[in-house]
Amino acid sequence: MSNLPKCPKCASEYTYEDGLMYVCPECAYEWAIAAADESIAQVSVVRDAYGNELHDGDSITVIKDLKVKGSSTVVKVGTKVRNIRLVDGDHDIDCKIDGIGSMQLKSEFVKKA
């Protein structure tokens, strides 16, 4: 079975190569092979609770009290965290919080400062 991409217009699985293009025989849509490769290699975008895009080195503010697993401490609402690092996974922010130490946070509990 071939590993050609499905048609981006009609999602047909019967695409074929024609020179430097992919062609869909069902809807006659054509797109460049290079464009298909670029769309696969896109980087995931991390957004905060309000939809703002986050980048490495940004500052964020915690919007909800967060319990620290394995400890009795809590990260309070309004805690500002500087110089974050984005990582892949369920917890997509890696940071260091003053008084607590290194932590991983979910982007849904922070806002960009």
Protein Blocks (a to p, Z undefined) as FASTA:
>chain_A
ZZbdcdfklopakbccehjaccdfklopacdfklmmmmmmpccddddfkopacdehiacd
dfbdcddehiabdcdehiacehiaddedjblcdcddehibpcdddfklcccZZ
